[in-house]
């Protein structure tokens, strides 16, 4: 007597009602899949999903309150045996990278067909990673060395201290230069990194391993 194939349980976290209901209907209509829950917010999902423990969770990123990435970070501790697939309209490198770092096993765009979504669920449930060729290229590019923005040695020193949280005065004292000189270096750094704020400079420096 042959054992019945295991049904894969999946849950949906999506704030758009139409999209949420369409995903639930798709999961309910195909043999081998079962929708164990659907939620409109990350906060709701964090409370209820650990009790349901679905095999796979389809997660939107742009949710009200906690976004999908934050929600995964909270759920991974409570649901180590569940896999997460991002299903989103966002196709930028940062969203992909942050999602994968948070623990997502797949990343699909919302124009994916029902069959592509179901196949992605099956793939991650079997231990694989579900990403499209376009997303795979973004992942590869995020790990490639970035071109140097041409910072001078002094600008690199100033940028490093910015990343450590130092203010203009402490940087000036440490490097034995005036605060006006520090400001001039920072203006040059902003221009070369194509940013307009300290936070932007620090983010770029850390992302591209400039310090």
KEPAVEX-559668 format. One line per 8 residues: for each residue x negated, z negated, y negated of C-alpha. Coordinates in steps of 0.05 Angstrom, whole numbers, plus 32768, in hexadecimal, padded with zeros to 4 digits. Layout:
REM KEPAVEX-559668
X/Z/Y | ...
This chain:
REM KEPAVEX-559668
8000/8000/8000 | 7FE3/8016/7FBE | 7FE0/7FE5/7F84 | 8005/7FFA/7F46 | 7FD8/8010/7F0C | 7FCE/7FDA/7ED8 | 7FF8/7FE1/7E9A | 7FCF/7FDD/7E5A
7FEE/7FAF/7E27 | 7FE4/7FC0/7DDE | 7FF9/7FA2/7D9C | 8000/7FC2/7D57 | 7FED/7FA5/7D14 | 8007/7FD4/7CDE | 802A/7FC5/7C9D | 804E/8008/7C97
8090/7FFF/7CBC | 8098/8048/7CCE | 8051/804D/7CEB | 8059/800B/7D0F | 809A/801F/7D30 | 807F/8063/7D44 | 8043/8043/7D66 | 806F/8012/7D8B
809D/804A/7DA2 | 8061/8073/7DBA | 8045/8039/7DE2 | 8088/8029/7E00 | 8096/8071/7E15 | 8058/807E/7E40 | 804D/8063/7E86 | 8011/8036/7E8B
8018/8019/7E46 | 8040/7FDF/7E2A | 8047/7FC7/7DE2 | 8043/7F7C/7DE2 | 804C/7F71/7D97 | 804D/7F91/7D52 | 803B/7F6E/7D11 | 803C/7F80/7CC8
8003/7F54/7CB0 | 7FC1/7F37/7CC5 | 7FD9/7EF1/7CBA | 8014/7EFC/7CE9 | 7FE7/7F1C/7D1D | 7FB5/7EE3/7D1C | 7FEB/7EB1/7D2B | 800F/7ED7/7D63
7FDD/7F05/7D85 | 7FB4/7ECE/7DA6 | 7FF3/7EB9/7DCB | 8001/7F00/7DE3 | 7FB9/7F14/7DF3 | 7FC4/7F60/7DF7 | 7F8E/7F8B/7E16 | 7F87/7FB5/7DD7
7F9C/7FAC/7D8E | 7FA7/7FE7/7D5F | 7F94/7FCE/7D1A | 7F9F/7FED/7CD5 | 7F6A/7FDB/7CA1 | 7F93/7FDC/7C62 | 7FC1/7FA1/7C6F | 7FE0/7F72/7C3C
7FBA/7F30/7C39 | 7F82/7F31/7C6C | 7F6C/7F78/7C78 | 7F62/7F92/7CBF | 7F17/7F84/7CC0 | 7F22/7F3B/7CAC | 7F59/7F35/7CDF | 7F2D/7F4E/7D17
7EF7/7F1C/7D04 | 7F29/7EE4/7D0A | 7F47/7EFE/7D4B | 7F07/7F0D/7D71 | 7EF8/7EC3/7D77 | 7F3D/7EB5/7D94 | 7F43/7EF5/7DBD | 7EFF/7F05/7DDA
7F1E/7F2D/7E12 | 7F46/7F5C/7DE6 | 7F2D/7F9D/7DC8 | 7F3D/7FB6/7D82 | 7F46/7FFD/7D68 | 7F4A/800C/7D1E | 7F81/803D/7D0D | 7F7B/804E/7CC4
7F78/8083/7C8E | 7F34/806A/7C77 | 7EFB/8098/7C8C | 7EC2/807D/7C61 | 7E80/8065/7C7F | 7E88/801D/7C67 | 7ECD/8013/7C86 | 7EB5/802F/7CC8
7E75/8005/7CC9 | 7E98/7FC4/7CB4 | 7ECE/7FCF/7CE9 | 7E9C/7FD9/7D21 | 7E73/7F9E/7D0A | 7EB2/7F73/7D0A | 7EBD/7F84/7D53 | 7EE8/7FC3/7D56
7EDE/7FED/7D94 | 7EFE/802B/7D77 | 7F0C/804C/7D35 | 7F42/8081/7D2E | 7F61/80A2/7CF1 | 7FAC/80A2/7CEA | 7FB3/80EC/7CF4 | 7F9F/80E1/7D3D
7FD4/80F9/7D6E | 7FFA/80CA/7D9C | 7FD2/80E2/7DD7 | 7F90/80D6/7DB2 | 7FA6/808F/7DA2 | 7FBB/8081/7DEA | 7F7A/809E/7E05 | 7F53/8072/7DD4
7F78/8035/7DED | 7F67/8048/7E34 | 7F1E/8055/7E23 | 7F12/8012/7E00 | 7F38/7FED/7E36 | 7F08/800A/7E69 | 7ECC/7FF3/7E40 | 7EBE/8030/7E16
7EBF/803E/7DCC | 7EF3/806B/7DAD | 7EDB/8091/7D70 | 7EE5/80D9/7D5A | 7EA9/8108/7D50 | 7EB1/8102/7D04 | 7EAF/80B6/7D07 | 7E75/80B8/7D38
7E4D/80E0/7D05 | 7E5B/80AB/7CD1 | 7E43/8075/7D00 | 7E02/809A/7D0F | 7DF7/80A7/7CC5 | 7E00/805D/7CB4 | 7DC4/804D/7CE0 | 7D97/8083/7CC6
7D62/8071/7C92 | 7D7C/807B/7C4C | 7D55/80A3/7C19 | 7D2E/8077/7BEA | 7D4B/8075/7BA4 | 7D05/8074/7B86 | 7D02/802C/7B6D | 7CC1/8016/7B4E
7C9C/7FDB/7B6B | 7CB5/7FAE/7B32 | 7CFC/7FC7/7B3A | 7CF9/7FB7/7B84 | 7CE2/7F71/7B73 | 7D1B/7F67/7B42 | 7D4D/7F83/7B73 | 7D35/7F55/7BAA
7D3E/7F19/7B7D | 7D84/7F31/7B68 | 7D96/7F33/7BB2 | 7D7E/7EEA/7BB8 | 7DB0/7ED6/7B81 | 7D7E/7ECA/7B49 | 7D93/7ED2/7B01 | 7D6F/7EF9/7ACB
7D4A/7EBC/7AB1 | 7D2F/7EA5/7AF4 | 7D1A/7EEC/7B05 | 7CF5/7EF1/7AC3 | 7CD1/7EAF/7ACE | 7CBE/7EC0/7B16 | 7CA2/7F04/7B02 | 7C84/7EED/7AC0
7CAB/7F1F/7A97 | 7CE1/7F18/7A61 | 7D2B/7F18/7A6F | 7D31/7F58/7A46 | 7CFF/7F79/7A75 | 7D28/7F60/7AB0 | 7D66/7F7F/7A92 | 7D41/7FC1/7A87
7D2B/7FC1/7AD0 | 7D72/7FB2/7AE7 | 7D8C/7FEC/7ABD | 7D5A/8019/7AE0 | 7D6F/7FFE/7B24 | 7DB9/800B/7B15 | 7DA9/8052/7B02 | 7D80/8061/7B40
7DB1/8040/7B6F | 7DED/8061/7B4C | 7E11/801E/7B42 | 7E2C/7FFA/7B05 | 7E2C/7FB1/7B1A | 7DFE/7F7D/7B38 | 7E2C/7F77/7B75 | 7E28/7FC2/7B7E
7DDC/7FC1/7B7B | 7DD7/7F88/7BAE | 7E08/7FAB/7BDD | 7DE1/7FEC/7BDA | 7D9F/7FC8/7BE4 | 7DB7/7FA3/7C22 | 7DDA/7FE0/7C3F | 7D9F/800E/7C36
7D6B/7FD8/7C47 | 7D48/7FDF/7C04 | 7D31/7F97/7C03
